[in-house]
Amino acid sequence: MKFSKIAALAKREKTAILMRDADGVQWLGTGSAAYMLEGMPPLDTDTVLTVMGVPEDKKSTWFSVEKEDKGKLLENDVPGEEEVTADNAGISVIYGGKLLMPIYTMMGMVWIDAELLAPTDRKEEGYRRFFIREMENGIRAVAVKEGLVLTAVIMECRIESNDLADALDTLAGRYRLQKAMEERKENDIQGTIGEI
C-alpha cells in the first residue's frame, strides 16, 4: 500500500493512531480505518506526522497516539468473520459528505466510505478479498485481505436515520417512472411507423 494514500486519509481526519499487530507489524489508524504500514521504519506519534508532512505548528491540532490493539482489530483471522462473496453493488452515493458504497452480505449490507479503499488498490491485481467482522461494541468492520494477509480494516458507516433509505426510494421511483415514459414513447413511435 502506498503510504501517501494512507497519509491523505489521515490528513482528512487529522488523526494518526499507531498500533502494532500480534506479529509486531505497525499499523496506522485514521479514525475510520487502519492500514498496515509496509516498508516503513518504526514510527512514533511525532515522526508519523513529520513523515506525512504536517508542519510543526500544526501538529498540536492533530489527534496522534500510540494504542494497543485491545479489540483484536488487527488480527489476521477472527472467528465468525464472513467472507463477502456477493458481487459488488456497482453503485455509490454521496451522503453526509462521504462517498458511500454498499457491500452486500448474507444479512443485508454494510455501508463504507469508498475513499477508504484507495490505499488497498494496486496496479497489479492481486487477490483482494473482503470479510465482515462484528466488533465487540456491535459495530461491523470490513477486513481487507490481500490473499491471506490482512492489509486494512475499514469501519462501517452507520446511518441512524431513514433519510438515506427514503432518498434511495425516491430515486428508484423516479428512475422507474422515467424508464416507463421512455418505453411508452418508444412504443408510440413504433406504432406510428407501423401505420405508415
Summary of the structure (lengths in Angstrom):
residues: 196
radius of gyration: 21.8
end to end distance: 63.5
largest distance: 79.7
contacts: 502
relative contact order: 0.13
helix: 32%
strand: 30%
